[in-house]
């Protein structure tokens, strides 16, 4: 346990080195902040009267862009896609850097400390996800406030807690799952492409495609269609998509959030969102540790 915590402390230092902004946390954080600033500046410029005169139907683009149901819905709209992707890429980069520098061979030469090293990488994925979500949330809410953003409703403490916990756990799950590609292949392009596929919902979309095809070309899949649909509903990227309406929307959602005709086995959306993240973090950790036991790294 002590060795694992020391490794985590070391990794957190590596990604946050302020000297020359060499830590990946600074690089990703500044890049995200710059992207959001450019988006808001672009909308501001497009909303200027001199620009609006050229529009057939003048509209306040910045006002339209900064009108949200609640603060958590604003965060879901502006961070739900890019933050999980950046978190998984940071996790992959951190894990691959140990191969590049030869650090992993030195550290795992003794079998006794092998499991601690790989377990720590799963914990590091959670820490990276948490820090990146926190930084991006502060930047986004600050920009929305500066732009005069409005909210139709305020979030309750319960809705903020459920939404933030669900977003973090499922982002952590995606980041931890990306480690499987790293340790199974040790190939940079495969690791990054695999992480990207996890974040852009290719897995649940493929599963749902098979479900739809089970009524036609792939009729032999019809008996397992409910199972495929259930699996698609319990994927971290699906859970993050279900956070799009914010904390209030999630708490007020009915069990048929995945569609009235869904055959998936689902439970209360808020509980399922949290449980999805926990399940996939645990599964990712088990697979990573299994790879560590069986493969020489």
BELUR-V439227 format. One record per residue. RES is the residue in one small letter. OMEGA is omega as a letter, one per 40 degrees, with the letter a starting at -180 (999 if undefined). Layout:
# BELUR-V439227
{{RES	OMEGA} {RES	OMEGA}}
This chain:
# BELUR-V439227
{{x	a} {x	i} {x	a} {x	i} {x	i} {x	i} {x	i} {x	i} {x	i} {x	a} {x	i} {x	i} {x	a} {x	a} {x	a} {x	a} {x	a} {x	a} {x	a} {x	a} {x	a} {x	i} {x	a} {x	i} {x	i} {x	a} {x	i} {x	a} {x	i} {x	i} {x	i} {x	i} {x	i} {x	i} {x	a} {x	i} {x	i} {x	i} {x	a} {x	i} {x	i} {x	i} {x	i} {x	a} {x	i} {x	i} {x	i} {x	a} {x	a} {x	i} {x	a} {x	i} {x	a} {x	a} {x	i} {x	i} {x	a} {x	i} {x	i} {x	a} {x	a} {x	i} {x	i} {x	a} {x	a} {x	i} {x	a} {x	i} {x	a} {x	i} {x	i} {x	i} {x	i} {x	i} {x	i} {x	a} {x	a} {x	a} {x	a} {x	a} {x	a} {x	a} {x	i} {x	i} {x	i} {x	i} {x	i} {x	i} {x	i} {x	i} {x	i} {x	a} {x	i} {x	a} {x	a} {x	a} {x	i} {x	i} {x	a} {x	a} {x	a} {x	a} {x	a} {x	a} {x	i} {x	a} {x	a} {x	i} {x	i} {x	a} {x	a} {x	a} {x	a} {x	a} {x	i} {x	a} {x	a} {x	i} {x	i} {x	i} {x	i} {x	i} {x	i} {x	i} {x	i} {x	i} {x	i} {x	a} {x	a} {x	a} {x	a} {x	i} {x	a} {x	a} {x	a} {x	i} {x	i} {x	a} {x	a} {x	a} {x	i} {x	a} {x	i} {x	i} {x	i} {x	a} {x	i} {x	a} {x	a} {x	i} {x	i} {x	a} {x	i} {x	i} {x	i} {x	i} {x	a} {x	a} {x	i} {x	a} {x	a} {x	a} {x	a} {x	i} {x	i} {x	a} {x	a} {x	a} {x	a} {x	i} {x	i} {x	a} {x	i} {x	i} {x	i} {x	i} {x	i} {x	i} {x	i} {x	i} {x	a} {x	a} {x	i} {x	a} {x	a} {x	i} {x	a} {x	a} {x	a} {x	a} {x	a} {x	i} {x	i} {x	i} {x	i} {x	i} {x	i} {x	a} {x	a} {x	i} {x	i} {x	a} {x	i} {x	i} {x	i} {x	i} {x	i} {x	i} {x	i} {x	i} {x	i} {x	a} {x	a} {x	i} {x	a} {x	a} {x	a} {x	a} {x	a} {x	i} {x	a} {x	i} {x	a} {x	a} {x	i} {x	i} {x	i} {x	i} {x	i} {x	i} {x	i} {x	a} {x	a} {x	i} {x	a} {x	i} {x	i} {x	i} {x	i} {x	i} {x	a} {x	i} {x	a} {x	a} {x	i} {x	a} {x	i} {x	i} {x	a} {x	a} {x	a} {x	a} {x	i} {x	a} {x	i} {x	i} {x	a} {x	i} {x	a} {x	a} {x	a} {x	i} {x	a} {x	i} {x	a} {x	i} {x	i} {x	a} {x	i} {x	i} {x	a} {x	i} {x	i} {x	a} {x	i} {x	i} {x	a} {x	a} {x	a} {x	i} {x	i} {x	i} {x	i} {x	i} {x	i} {x	a} {x	i} {x	i} {x	i} {x	i} {x	a} {x	a} {x	a} {x	a} {x	i} {x	i} {x	999}}
